[in-house]
Structure formats: structure tokens, C-alpha cells
Amino acid sequence: MADPAGKFIVLEGVDGSGKSTQAYLLSKYLAEQKVRVLPTREPGGTTLGERIREILLEPGQDLISAQCELLLYMASRAQHVSEVIKPSLEKGYIVVCERYLLSSIAYQGYAGGLSKEDIRKIGEFAVMGTLPDLTIILDVEPSVATAREKLPAGAGYDRIEKKGIQFQERVRAGFLELAKTDPEKIKVVDASRPAKAVHTEIRKLLAGVIG
């Protein structure tokens, strides 16, 4: 496979939908094809972003308001775009990112009750026109996703995971609605299947973007 121009691929979905697994498999596949690839994640992806991630996901931070939560995610994202995503795309990398703008709309908008239009406007400011070439929503029932995680003894859920199944169901419904807004660039993949089958479908979708 020839080294293509930079492309931005985003994996979305409820907690436990397999984003990290699929990001790893996709990045590994692209590297094996001698394509320059940069795997990254949100919140995080930069030194500052990882510090914000700790604040956002730390259990016990229950006093964070919905507006503050949204702005922290966007602050992490703005730094991520400026420091990592945009420069990598300009250098011709395939950027594979776990979560991006749709997560804010699904989590803080559909599930959290904030204005989806306000989230979009703040998001537009944060990302400076850097939008995905392809967004893949890994769709799975939240109850199935939660059962998959099987946390080891002594481990706890992060602050978002502790919001429960009903919250995640609203998130899932939000993602599915968002997929209808741009079916050319937002694809839904059945993530209830084995990881290998999901990866195979993602590769087929990616071929339509990078050739």
C-alpha cells in the first residue's frame, strides 16, 4: 500500500465498545503496510491532555458541573489538535484517534442534557476546522459492553463509567442519531461480534478513504 496523504480516522462508541482494541489492531495493520500511522486518544494525547484526563475520569470528582466537564474535554481537544493531530496530518500520517467531537455531543449533549448546538459551536472553535475523514461508531448494547470489561479485583470504574447503564444507553442512542447526519463519513459497525470480524470490516471501510 502506498503512503497516502494524511487522513484522520476516529473510533467512537460507548464505554467498553472496543475502541482501544480496534485502534491497536488498525494501527498495527497500517504499520505493517508501511503506512505512517499515529494512534492517539481523547481525552489525552498530550502531556496537558493527560493531566486533564486524570481530572475528568477520577472517581469522586462528582462536583464537576456539566458545563465545566464539557469545557475540560474541549480544552484537552484543542491542545490535542494543535500539538498532535494537525501537525501529524500535515506530515502525511494516518491519525487513528479514540474519541473526538461526537463523543462530546453524545455524552454531554444527548446523555448529559447540554445544548447540542452549543457543544457543536464550542467544538468548532476548539478543533479549528480539523475534522475526521472517517468516523467509525462501534455499536454495542451498553449491558454487553459493561460485561466485557470484567475489571480485576480491586479495580474501580472511572467517573464516567459510574454513571451507569441508563446513561450509556442515552449515549448509544445519541451516537446512532449522529450517524444519520453524515452517512458518508460516519459509519456504524456492529461491535458485538468478535474483535477480528470488527477489524476486518473497519479495514474495508478504511480502504474507501485511503485507497
C-alpha positions in Angstrom: 0.0 0.0 0.0 1.4 3.4 -1.0 1.9 6.0 1.7 -1.2 8.2 1.3 -1.8 11.8 2.2 -2.7 12.4 5.8 -6.1 11.1 6.9 -7.9 11.4 10.2 -9.8 8.3 11.4 -11.8 8.4 14.6 -13.3 5.5 16.6 -16.3 6.2 18.7 -18.7 4.3 20.9 -19.9 3.7 24.5 -17.5 2.7 27.2 -16.4 -0.9 26.7 -17.3 -1.0 23.0 -13.8 -2.0 21.9 -12.2 1.3 20.8 -8.8 0.6 22.3 -8.7 -2.9 20.8 -9.7 -1.7 17.4 -7.4 1.3 17.4 -4.5 -1.1 18.2 -5.4 -3.6 15.5 -5.9 -0.9 12.9 -2.7 0.9 13.8 -0.8 -2.4 13.7 -2.2 -3.3 10.3 -1.3 0.1 8.8 2.2 -0.1 10.2 2.6 -3.5 8.6 1.6 -1.9 5.3 4.4 0.6 5.7 2.0 3.4 6.2 2.9 6.1 8.7 0.3 5.9 11.5 -0.2 7.8 14.7 -2.5 6.2 17.3 -3.8 8.6 19.9 -6.8 9.1 22.3 -9.1 11.6 23.9 -9.2 13.0 26.5 -5.4 13.0 26.5 -2.9 12.6 23.7 -0.6 15.3 25.1 1.0 16.0 28.4 -1.6 18.6 29.3 -4.4 16.5 27.9 -3.4 13.5 30.1 -3.5 15.7 33.1 -7.0 16.9 32.2 -8.0 13.2 31.6 -7.0 12.4 35.2 -9.3 15.2 36.5 -12.2 14.2 34.3 -12.1 10.4 35.0 -11.0 10.3 38.6 -13.7 8.7 40.7 -15.0 11.1 43.4 -14.9 14.2 41.2 -18.7 14.4 41.5 -18.8 18.2 41.9 -17.7 18.9 38.4 -20.6 20.7 36.7 -21.8 19.6 33.3 -20.5 22.9 31.7 -17.1 22.5 33.4 -16.9 18.9 32.2 -17.6 19.9 28.6 -15.0 22.7 28.7 -12.3 20.5 30.1 -12.9 18.0 27.3 -12.7 20.8 24.8 -9.6 22.2 26.3 -7.9 18.8 26.1 -9.1 18.5 22.5 -7.9 22.0 21.5 -4.4 21.2 22.7 -4.5 17.7 21.1 -5.4 19.2 17.7 -2.8 22.0 17.9 0.1 19.9 19.2 -0.5 16.4 17.7 -3.3 15.8 15.3 -3.0 18.8 12.9 0.8 18.6 12.6 0.7 14.8 12.0 -1.9 15.2 9.3 0.2 17.8 7.6 3.2 15.4 7.6 1.1 12.7 5.9 0.3 10.5 8.8 -2.9 8.4 9.2 -4.1 9.6 12.6 -6.2 6.9 14.5 -7.9 8.6 17.4 -10.1 7.1 20.1 -13.0 9.6 20.6 -13.4 13.1 19.2 -16.2 15.7 18.8 -19.0 13.2 18.5 -18.2 11.9 22.0 -18.9 15.4 23.4 -22.2 15.6 21.6 -23.3 12.1 22.7 -22.1 12.2 26.3 -22.6 15.8 27.3 -25.4 16.5 24.9 -27.7 13.5 24.3 -26.9 11.9 27.7 -25.9 14.9 29.8 -28.6 17.4 28.7 -26.5 20.2 27.5 -27.4 22.0 24.2 -26.1 20.1 21.3 -25.8 23.2 19.3 -23.7 24.9 21.9 -21.4 21.9 22.0 -21.0 22.0 18.2 -20.1 25.7 18.3 -17.6 25.2 21.1 -16.2 22.2 19.3 -15.8 24.1 16.1 -13.7 26.7 17.9 -11.6 24.0 19.7 -10.7 22.0 16.6 -10.0 24.9 14.1 -11.5 23.0 11.2 -9.7 19.7 11.8 -12.4 17.2 11.2 -12.3 13.4 10.6 -12.2 11.9 7.1 -13.9 8.9 8.6 -15.7 8.2 11.9 -16.5 4.7 12.9 -19.1 4.1 15.6 -18.5 0.8 17.4 -22.1 0.0 18.3 -22.9 -2.4 21.1 -25.5 -2.7 23.8 -24.2 -1.0 26.9 -25.0 -4.1 29.0 -22.8 -6.2 26.8 -20.1 -3.6 26.8 -20.1 -3.4 30.6 -20.0 -7.2 31.0 -17.0 -7.3 28.6 -14.8 -5.1 30.8 -14.6 -7.6 33.7 -12.5 -5.4 35.9 -9.9 -7.2 38.0 -10.4 -7.5 41.8 -9.8 -4.2 43.5 -10.2 -2.1 40.3 -12.9 0.6 40.1 -14.9 2.3 37.5 -13.9 5.8 36.4 -16.2 8.8 37.0 -18.0 8.4 33.6 -18.4 4.7 33.8 -20.0 5.1 37.3 -22.9 7.0 35.7 -24.5 3.6 34.9 -26.2 1.7 32.1 -29.1 4.1 31.5 -26.6 6.9 30.9 -24.7 4.7 28.5 -27.9 3.8 26.7 -28.6 7.5 26.1 -25.0 7.9 24.8 -25.6 5.0 22.4 -28.8 6.4 21.1 -27.0 9.7 20.6 -24.3 8.1 18.6 -26.8 6.3 16.4 -28.7 9.6 15.7 -25.4 11.4 14.9 -24.5 8.7 12.4 -27.6 9.7 10.4 -26.4 13.3 10.0 -23.5 12.3 7.7 -23.7 8.7 6.5 -20.9 9.2 4.0 -18.3 10.0 6.7 -19.9 8.4 9.8 -20.2 4.6 9.7 -21.8 2.3 12.3 -20.2 -1.1 12.8 -21.7 -3.9 14.8 -19.2 -4.3 17.7 -20.9 -7.1 19.4 -19.0 -9.5 17.2 -15.5 -10.9 17.8 -12.7 -8.4 17.5 -11.3 -9.9 14.4 -14.6 -9.6 12.5 -14.9 -6.0 13.6 -11.4 -5.2 12.5 -12.0 -6.8 9.0 -15.0 -4.5 8.5 -13.0 -1.5 9.6 -10.3 -2.3 7.1 -12.9 -2.4 4.3 -14.3 1.0 5.3 -10.8 2.4 5.6 -10.0 1.3 2.0 -12.6 3.6 0.7 -10.9 6.5 2.4 -7.2 6.0 1.8 -7.3 3.8 -1.3 
